Amino acid sequence: MTSLTDAVLAGADGAELLRHPVPDDFRAAFIREEDSAMFADVRDKDVRKSLHVGAVPMPELAPDEVLIAVMASAINYNTVWSATFEPMPTFGFLKHLAAKGGWHTRHDQPYHVLGSDAAGVVVRAGSAVVGWQPGDHVVVATGHVNDQEPASHADSMLSDHPRAWGFETNFGGLADYSVVRASQLLPKAAHLSWEEAASNPLCAATAYRMLVSDKGARMKQGDVVLIWGASGGLGAYAVQFVRNGGGTAVGVVGSPEKAEIVRRLGCDVVIDRTEIEQGSPGSLGTPAGWKRMGKAIRKAVGEDPHIVFEHVGRATFPASVFLARRGGTVVTCGSSTGYHHEFDNRYLWMNLKRIVGSHGANLHEQWETNRLISQGRVVPALSTVYGLHEVGEAARSVQTNRHIGKVGVLCLAPEPGLGVTDPALRERVGTDRLNLFRSTAGGR
């Protein structure tokens, strides 16, 4: 412990935080460049072998950045990609960023501090930062963008190279301290604990852009939305946005336990894919499997999906193109089962369907998402909480798909449940609703 850390944990105000020196190093979860080839010709790329927790040097702060004391973070699939060095080692991203010169050169290190979610306390603010100061409770928006490029002022995700903080940059959120641009900061929802707040930014805002934003599928009232992986991090937020927006959520899950969770979340129709596959795993990748799924959807809601919420990739994409109705939309943000998709293009062009690519969320979309969370209209999908020293196990649970919803990681927070500053709102929202994933999934 350092005096600054002690002050943060004691709830010190900004003036008090400024009296304590920033430590020379800090605890972080990282991968090492020297290990980049460790999984060559290895079938099970176990992230517990590549993720390390230890001290790393404290970087210098740029004028437009803040240093936050990270109370909690969360695991996203990009941490799994980083820790398996796939599809390429992320050290290439860091070198590309450093090549821009100036403050960017700090990111090129022989270690990469991971993590694209965080909630914490601002402890230092650069000289160019406006509107944020030490002592502020914040969550971190994932987009690390060039806000001086003209395109960014239309949509920052269309800037020259939008980066995912903690994946394509260094000094991410799985650490006791993290460096964040001021343009990534959002106020923490006062009724949430640190770990609940940290579980939201990346997945919730990604789902918002995919479904609600005019940059995505432009969901409207009455739309039938098919949501793959409805009990996962992205899917759980998608279910809530569809319900809030007057649509019909059709969630696909892989077990009765997951089905129960999404029903309690408010999903209109839940389909257990194991029933569709009829004892033949992977049959959803065949035309016969697509047709069984389409029949099940029409039986449940009477029509085909207007929108298919797609992030699984190779295993489901052919089915998604098939299942969307004539004139419908497949909106995709990722490919956790593989990037190379094959589908029958006749179903796309002859039925006038659209495929919309979506990536992350711009700051305005992040802000709108955070507003809904702060009002209690969208609840966390947090199911399990680990300590930072257990980050390997936390990431492994996501790698092997043993998780439900979001997996949280406590960093400086000594225990779960801390950080709530509006208990009255928490009571109005309801602890049962806020803890839905933890209680149903038996979360730790």
N, C-alpha and C positions, 0 to 999 in steps of 0.2 A: 504494500500500500504506500502511496505517496500522499503528501499533505493536500494536493489538489483533489485526488481521488476521495480522501476522507471528507473534504469540504463538500464535494458533490453529493456523497452519500448522506451527509448531514443536512442536505437541503439548503445550503448556503445561497445567498443572493449573488447577483452579478458582481457587486463591489467586493464582496468577500472572495469570490472565485478569482478575481484579478490579483489578489494579494498573494496567491500561492503560485509558485513556479510550475511551468509545464515540465513534466518529467522528460528525461533524455531518451527513454525507451518505454515501451508498453507491450502488454501481452496481446497476441494476435494469433489467429488461425491463418496459416499460409502454406503454399506449396513452394518447392525449390526448383529452380531452373535445372540444376544438376540431375534431377530425377525425371526429366521430360521423357526419356526413353525407357523408363522402368517397366512399362506395361507392354512393350513390344513383344508380340507373339504370346501374350497372356490373355486367356479367355475371360477370366473373371478379374476385371480391373477394380479391385477392392479399394475404395477411396480411403479406408482406414489406414492403408499403408502409405499413402501419399500426403495426407493432411497432417500438418504439424501444428502444435501450439507452443509458443515460446515468445521470448522478447525480440522485438524488432526496433530499429532506431526511429525516433520521432522525426517526421519530416518538417521542413520549414513551411510556414503558411504563406500562401500567395495573397495579394491584396483583396481578391474577390472571394476568398474562402473563409470558412469557419472551422474551428476544431471542436468536435463534439465528444463528450464523454458518453460512450455508448452504454446504455443500460441493458438493452436487449436487441437481438437481431433475429434472423430467420434463415432457413435453408431454402434456396431455390434451385431449380434444376441446372442453372448455369454454374453453380458451385460444383455439381457433379461433373459437368463437362470440364471445368477447369482442373479438377482433381484427377480426372482420367486422361487429361491432355488430349482430349478429343473435341471436335474433329481436328483440332490443331492445338499445340501448346499456347496458352494465353500470353506467354512471354513475348510472342510476336506482336500482339496488340500493344503491349507496353513499350516495345521498341519503336513501333510505328508512331505512337503518341509522343514519345520522347524526341523523335526526329523533328518535331515541330519547333523545338528549341524553347528557350526561356524556362518558365516554371514547369513546363511539361517534362523536362529532362529528369525530374525527381522520380518519375514513375518507372523508369528503367532500372530495376533492381534484380539481384539474383533470387529474390523471393517475391511472391505475389500474395498480398493480404486480400483475402476474398470476402464476399458478402455483399449482396445488393438490397438488403433491407436493414433498417436501423431505427431505433427510437432512443433519444437521449437528451442531454443537456448541453447547450452551447457554453463553452468555457473560454473561447477566444474568438474574436472576429477581426478579419483583415481590415486594413485602412479604407478600402473601397466598399465595404459592406454597409448597406443601408437597410434599416428596418428590423435587424436582428442584433441581439446583444447577449453577452454572457448572462446565464441564468434562464434563458428561454428554453422551454420544453418543446422539442421538435421531433418530427419524423422526416425521413429522407426520401425524396423522389428520386427515382432511379436514373433518369436521363441526365447524362453528362454531355452538354452540347456547346457549340460555339455560338454564344448569344450575340456576337458581333457580326455574324453573317446575315445578309438580308433575308435569305430563305427562312431563317429561324423565326423571324417575326411574322411569318405566315403560319408556319408549323415547324417547330424545332426538330421534329423527327425527320424532316426533309432537308435538314442542314447537311453540310458537306460530309460529316461523319459523326452522327449521333452515337454515343457510346453508353454502354450499360455500366454504371458505376459499380466497382467491385468485381467486374468481370473483364471489361476492356480497359479499366483503369486500376491503379494500385490503391492501397490504403482504404479498403472496403469496410463493411460493417461488422464482420465477425472478429471483433477486437474490442479492447477496452477504450480505445480512442480511434477516431476516424477523421479524415480530412474531406470536407464537403464544400462544394460551391454554394454560395448564398442562393443562387437560382435553383437549388434543389430542395430548399427548406420549406416545410409546411408545419403549421402548428399541430402539436399532438392533441388528439381527442382527449378531453379532460376526464371523461368517465371511464377510460380504458387504462388497464395496467400497462407497464412498459412492454411486456411480452405480447400482449394483445395488440397494442399499437404498432409494434415492430412487424407483426405478421401481415399487415395489410398493403403497404404501398405498391410493391411491384405487381402482385397478382391482381389486386382490386383495380388498379388503374389500367392495367393491360386489358382486363375484361371490359372495363368501361369504354375504352377507345374502340374495341372490337364491335361492341353492340350498340352503344348509345351515341357516341360521337358521330358527327357528320363525316369523319375520316374513315369510319368503319362500315358496318352493315346497315346503319340507319334504321334500327329497329323501331317499329311503331306499335301502337296498341293493337292487340289481337293477333300479332305475329306468333306463329308456332316456331319455337327455337329448339333444335336438337343440340344437346350439350354432351359431348363426349367427356368422360371422366368427371362427372358432375359432383363427386365427393372429394375431388382434389382441390388444390389451391386455386387454380384458375376457375374450375367448374363451379365451385361453391359460390364464388362472387357472381359468376354468370347467372346462376339460378336466381340470385337476389335481384340483379338488375332486370332480368326478364319479368319477374313477379312485380317489382316496383313499377315497371313501365307498362303494365297491362297486357303482357304477352302470356303465352302458354309455354311453360318450361317442360321439356321432355328430356329427362336426365338418363344417361347411360352409365351404369356402374358395373362392378365386377364381383359383388358378393351381397348376400342378404344384409350383412352388417352395414355396408355402405349404403344400401338401398334405404335402410331405416333412417340413417342420418339425413339424407337428402329429402326424404318425405317430411321429416320434422322441420327441415329448413324451409319447406313450402313448395317443393317441386311438384307440379301438377301431375306428371306421369313419370314413373320410374321404371326403367327397363334393365333387368339384369342380363348382361350380355351372355353369361354362361347358359342361360335358358335359350337364347337365340342360337347359340353355337351347338346346342343339343349334344353335348358330350364330345364335340370335336373342336378343341381349341384352335383358334386361327381361322375358322370357317367364315368369319365376317369379312375375310379378305377375298371371298369368292362371290360370284354373282348369286348363287343360291342363298348365301348368308345375307347379302344385301336385300334380297327379295323378302326373306323372313323378317328382317328388321323393318322394312317398309310396311309390310302387312301388320306388324305389331303396332307401329305408330298410327296407321290409319284406323285400326280397331280401337285404339285408345282415344284419339282426338278427331277422327273423321276426315283428316286431310294430311297432305305431306308438309314437311317443314318449309317455312319461308326462309329460314336462316339455319345453317349448320355451323356451330361453334367448334372450330377444328384447331387442335393443338397437338394431337397425338402423332400425326404424320403418316409415315408409310403404311402402318398397320390399318389405318382407318380412312385414309384420304380417298381411295377408290369408292368406298361406300358412301362417303360424304357427297361426292359429286353425283352419284346415282340417286341418293335419297332426297336431295334438295328438290323442291317442286319446280315446275316449269317457270322460268323467270326468277327462280330463287337464288340465294347467295350462300356461298361457302366462304367464311371469313377465317383466316388462318394466321397464327402468330408463332408457330413453332413446330418442331418435329421430333419429339422425344424418342420415337421408335425408328427414326431414320429420315434423312433428308430427300432421298431420291424416290419420288412418287410416280407410280404408274396408274393411269386411269383411262377408262374408255371415253375418248373425247367426243364421241357421238352424243353422249348424255349431256355434255356441256354445250356444244354449239347448236345442236338441233333443238334443244329445249331452252335456249337463250338464257342459260344460267351465268352467274358471275363468280369469279374467284377474287377475293379481296385480300391482299396482304396487309397485315397490321403488325406494328412493332412498337412495344413499349407504350409510352404516352407522353404528350407534351406537358408543360407545366400547368397550363390551364386545365387540361383534362385531369391531371393529378390533383389540382386544387378542387375541382368539382367533385371528384371522388372522395377526397378527404372531407369535404363539407358534408356529404351524405353520411359518412362514417361518424363525424362529430355530432351529427343530429341523432344518431342511433338508428338511422334508416337502413344501414348496412352493418352487419355484425361480423366480427372476426371469424375466420375459419380455423383458428388455432386448436390443435388437438393434443399436442405433446410438447413438453418443454425439457430441454437438456441444458446442462452447464457448458460453458465454452470449452472446458477441458474434455468434454464428451463430444466435441464437434464431429469427430470421425464417425461415431455411432449415429449421430443425428443425420449426417449426410448419407450414410449407408442405408438408413431406413428409406430415404427418398430414392436412392439409386436402385434399390430392390423392390420399390413400390409397396413396401409394407406400411407406409404411412397413410393417413387420412387427413384431408385438409392441409393445413400448414404446420410445419415443425419449427418451433421456436427455440431460441438459444439465449440464455441469460449470460450477459457479459459482466458489467459492473454491478447490476442488480443482484443482491445477495440471495434473494428468494423470489418466487412468483408472487403476484398480487400487489406489488408496490407501484406507486406512480399515479394513483387515482386522486384527482383534485376536484372532481365534481361527483361526489357520491350520490347526490339527489338525482342527477340524470341517470346514473348507473342503475339506481333503483327503479326509475321509470321505464328504462329499456328492459330491465329484468335480467337478473344474473343467470337464470335458466337459459334464456335466449343467448346471452353472451358466451355462456359456457357449453353451448349445444354440442360442439365437436368434442370437447374434452370429456363431458359426462357420458356421451354415447360411445365414444371410442375408448373409454377407460384410460384417458390420457394421464400422463405422469405429471 
